[in-house]
Amino acid sequence: MRAAVVTAPGECSVQEVPAPRAAAGEVVVDVERVGVCGTDVEFFTGEMAYLHEGHARFPMRLGHEWAGVVRAVGDGVDPAWRGRRVMGDTMLGCRACRRCLRGHQHVCADRQEVGIRGGRPGALAEQVAVPVTALHELPGAVDPALGALVEPGGNALRAARAADLTPGDRVLILGPGTIGLLTAMFARAAGAEVHLMGHTAASLAFARSLGFTAWTELGLPDLPFDAVIDASNAAYLPAKALDLVEPAGRVVYIGLAGSPSLVDTRRLALKDVTAVGVLSASPGLAATIAAYAAGHVDPRPLVAATVGLDRVGAVLAGVPVAGAGPGPKFHIDPRRAG
């Protein structure tokens, strides 16, 4: 089959690789759609910490935001899975340690991550193999584009829920990228008054086109924010989030900077603020699918363009895609050319 393979920093090509076989407890999925994530870009540039910590190494087959149709099942898997439209959890725990047994496989110390960690090939290919335990079936109302947005949506849903929003609350989201905008959509669905803060005119204009109030940092009004969610990659913004949130409010950290962020815990305590960190969509996948299926959240406008496998390298390198819209997300359809 054809797969996009990153062989070294800045080097990506489409190669013919052996098609996956369904091992015991696994399925093989025909991939319909894959989202390209900031994590994928960090692997492409060589900046991703996992490369330097021994959790991943080149060559790599990326792709963890995917949707497709089950083609084959391995031993011990119900044959009824064949033909079902699915997406899959990225985090694959060992299923035996204390964390996994308590339902926290997404923080298992020995976990694999599809297309990211532990040598598990990702979905930027015509097919991908995953454990059946990772699957979530997609209802008819969730098309391939929505299916590939479930994984980032699950992260965003968890961030919005961690902010403990109630109707009428005012929330500020730092960073109008994919996760920030998805979080804004879930916060709006919860009845909150949503504001975003960003830097570029284009990203702020796009956020406004989706009906959100968006500000630059210098133009941010002096308003009380009941919750502040940092969905950026700026090392100074976690502290800024604590400065901006109301006393007794909540700060949620879902963005990751390339260098450590410093937060004054004295200020955290004296403001009586609750701080929450969010890693992984795993606990939020089912609820995200339900929200998409019901139409409470529709993130498809975030997809700027959908291209074929041959364009993966260009997308990872940030090469402009002709005819792309203003959204921050690019999708790959392995079935199409160009």
N, C-alpha and C positions, 0 to 999 in steps of 0.2 A: 504494500500500500504506500501511498504518498504521505509524507510527514514533514513538517518544518522542524529542522534540527539546528540548534545553536551550538556551534563547535568551539567557539572561543569568543571573548568579548568583541562585539561588533561584527561577528561572522554568523550569518544565518542563511541556510539554503534549504530547498525542498529536495528530499532524498527518497529513494525507494528503500523501505525498511520491511522486515518481516511483519506480516499482519499478526495481531495478537490472537492468542487462543484463550478460551475461557477455562481457566484453572478451576479446581474444585472451589465452590463457593463464590465464583465470579461470573460476570457476564461480559460479553463484548457488545459495544454500542456503536452503531453507525452514527457518526457525528453530523449534526445538522447545523450547528452554530456554536461559535466560541468567541468569548470576549477577550480582548487584549487588555491586561491590567498593568498598573504601575509596577507591580512586582515583576511581571514579565520583562518590562523595560529595564529594571535594575539588574536582572540576570543578563540581559543582552549587553548592558554596559560593563558588567563585571563588578558592579557596586554592591550587589546583594550580599548581606552578611552571611547567609548560609554557605556561600562559596568559600568564605574565609574561616568558617567554623567547622568545616568538614561535613556538613549536612547535605551538601549537593556538590556536583562537579560536572564539568563538560565531558562529553557532549550531553546536551539536554533537549528533551522534547517538552516544551512548555504547554500551558493551557489548562486552567482550572475553573473557568467560568463557561460551562458547556451545557448543551441540550442535544438529545438525539433519540434514536429508536433502538431498542434491544434487538440485536441480530442473533446472538447465540448465548446459550447458558451452559455452565459447567456442572460437574457432578454435585448433587446436593441442592441444586437450585430449582425451584418450581418452574416447569416449562411454561407456565402461564405468563411469565415475564416476557417471552418472545413477542415482539411487535408492539410493546408498550412504549409510549413516549415518556422519557425520563430526563432528570438532571441528577447530578450526584454530589454528595458531600466531598469537599476537598480533603478534610482531615480523616485519616484512617488510623485509629488507635490500635494498640496491640490486643485489646479486648480482654486482657487478663490482669492488668495492674489495678491498683486501688483507684486511680483516677478514672479509668475506663469503666470499672464496675460501678462507680458512682455516677455514671452518665456524663463524664467530662473527657471524652476521648479526644476532644480538640486540643487539650493540653497534655496529652500523654507524652511522657518523655521519649518514648520509642516510636512515636507516630511516623507514618509516611504522610506526605502531602502530595496529592495528584499534581504532576507537572512542576513540583517545587522541591520536595525534600525526600530523601531516602531512595532515590533512583526510580520512583514510580512514574512511568511515562505519562505525559499530559495529552490533552485532547486537540492540540493543533495538528491534526492528522485526520485521515479518513475514518479511522476507528480508534477506540480506546477501550481498555479492559479495566474494570473496577469491581470491587466486592459488591455482591448484591445487597449487603447491609448498608451500603452508602447511597442506594438509590432512593429517589423520591419520584413517584409517578406524577406526570403533568396532566391536568384535566384539559379538555378540548379548548377551553377559553384561553389557555396559556400557550401561545404560538412559540416557534423556535426562538424568536428574538427575546420574548419575555422569559423563556426558559433559561437562556444564557445570562439573563439579568437577575436570576434568583440568587445566585451566590453573592454578588456584591450587595444585592438587596437585603439579604439576611444579615449581613454586617450592619447595614444602615438601620434596619428595623431594630436590632439589638441596641444600637446607640440611641435611637429615639426612645425606646422603652427605658433604657438606663437613666434618661433624663427625667423620668417619672412625670411626664407632662399630663396636665388636665386641661379641658377646654378653657380658653382665656389666658393661659400661661403665655409668657413671651420668651422665646428661645432664640439665641444667637448661634449660628453655625459658622465656624471659621474655616474657610476653604470651600469655594464653589466648584470643586471637581466632581467626579462621578459619585464618590461616597458622600460628599457634602450635600449634593443635590438630591440623592436618594434619601438621605436622612431628613432633609427638608420636606420631601414628599410624605414620608411617614409621620413626621411631626405635624404637618398640616392636616393629615388624615385623622390625627388624634385631637384636632380642634385647637391647636396652638397657633399663636401669632408668630410667624417665622420671619427671621431676618438672617441674611448671609453677609459675611465680610470677605472681601477678596482684594486682589491687586490689579488685574488686567481689565481694561475696558470691555474686551470681548467676553470674558467669562461673566462679568457682572451684567452685561446686556443680555446674555443668554439666560441667566438666572431670572432677570426681570421678565423676559419673554414667557417664562413658565409661571408667572404670577407672583413671584417672590419679591420682597423688599431687599435690595442689595446695596451695600455701602463699601466705600474704601475705608481703610483704617483711619485716615485723617478726617474723613467725613462722617464717621460713626456718631450718631446723636447720643446725648446723655440720657439714656433710657434705662429703667430697671429691667434686667434680664433674669428671669427665674431659673434659667439653665443656660449654660454655654457648652457647646460641643465642638471640640477641636478635631476637625477632619483634615487638617493641613499637614505639610511636611516641614514646617518652619520650627526650628528649635526654640525660639523665644515665645511662641504662642501658647504653650501650656501655662506659663506664668501669667500671660496676658489674660487667658481665660479666667483664671482665679481672680484677677483684678476686676474683671468686668461683671462677674456673676454677683447676684444679690446675696446678702447674708442669709444663711439657712437654705441657699439654693444648691444646685448640683452642677458639677463640671464632669464632662464625659470625654475621655481621651480615646480616640479611635485612629487618629493619624499618627504616623511614625516619621520622625526626623532622622537624618543621616548622622546626627551627633546627639549626645545626651542633652536632655532638657532639664532645667533647674526650676523647682517649685519650692517656695518658702512654706514649709509645713506649719510654721507659726501662724502665718496668715490664714492657712486652711483651717486651723483650729479656732482662731479668734473670730473668723467669720462663720463658724459652725457649718462649713460647706461639706457636702458629700462628694467624694471624687470616685469615679468608676472608670476602669480600663476595660476595653472590649477587644478581644481577639477571636476572630473566626465567625463565620455565619452559621456554624453547625446547629446551635440551639434555636436558630430563627428561621430555618429553611421552610418548614411546613407552614408556619404562619405567613411567610412571604408569598408562597405559592397561593395560599388562600386569599391574601390581599389582592394579588394580581388577578386571580380568577374572578373575584367579586367586583373588580374595577375600582377599588378604593384607591389604588396607586397604579399609575400607568407610566413607566419609565422609558418607554420606547423613543420619545423625542430626544433622549440623551445619546442615541446612537447616530453618529455623524455619517457613517458609511459602512457598507458590508462588502467585503472583497474576498477574493479567493486565496488559497494557500500561497500562491506565487508572490503575493504582496505582503506576506508576514514580515519579512526582513525590512521592507520599507516602512511599514507601520511602526515597528519597534524602533527604527532609527529616527522617527519623527518626520519622514518625508511627506509633504502635503499630498493628499489624495484628491484628485480632480473630482469636482462635483460634490465634495463632502459638505455636510451641513455644519452648523455651529456647535453641536454637542461634543462632549469630551470623550466619548466612548467609540471604539472601533470594533466591529465584529468581523469574524472570518467564517465563511461558508466553504468547507473543504470540498463541496460538490461542484463548485463553480470555478470557471477559469477567469483569471484577471481580477 
